[in-house]
């Protein structure tokens, strides 16, 4: 509607969509004709600009070049089966700049909110001390959207232990390169050990750094 055609009392809305949360924003059916329209997200009071449509890319207004961090930590010691990549679960949200973590509903995930397109991950775990003739190698990696096969979406760091008692209680840590993400992508971290039998491990932390364009 042109302003000149508006009747007295008509309201010219500033946004094209009003959505409840990140999931509702991601569920919008977008076409090329919607480019550069606006959406208001109720749960975080944020306005987003649609800058691409396939897939949809939402730019948080006033967020260009800004960063966000999500950090979850802690976790119970658990028995890690031999030669099996296992997803870590955490018990505390230490930093959550933009509804990135919700351990009450999913204790393993960090989820990308609207307005961000680049990410980097850091994760760490302790393999508890144990004895045996073959301590084996230990590994840690991060995966995106449950994809365990793509080399782009996961980074693996293996730490070889060649003799009993060497490095058994030291943490291992993985730092990823920067990679592309879209809102709604979720990240998890997994560990593995190759001793030939089940061994204990304890999650330390899992962190995501996010950047907008």
Secondary structure, DSSP 8 states (H G I E B T S, - for coil): --GGG--TT----S-SEEESSHHHHHTS---GGGTT-EEEETTTTEEEEEEEETTEEEEETT-TT-EEEEEEE----EEE-TT--EE----EEEEESSS-EETTTEEEEEE--TT--EEEEEEEEEE-----S--EEEEEEEEETTB-S-TTT-EEEEEEE-STTSSTTSEEEEE---EE--TT-EEEEEEEE-SSS-EEEEEEEEEEEEE--
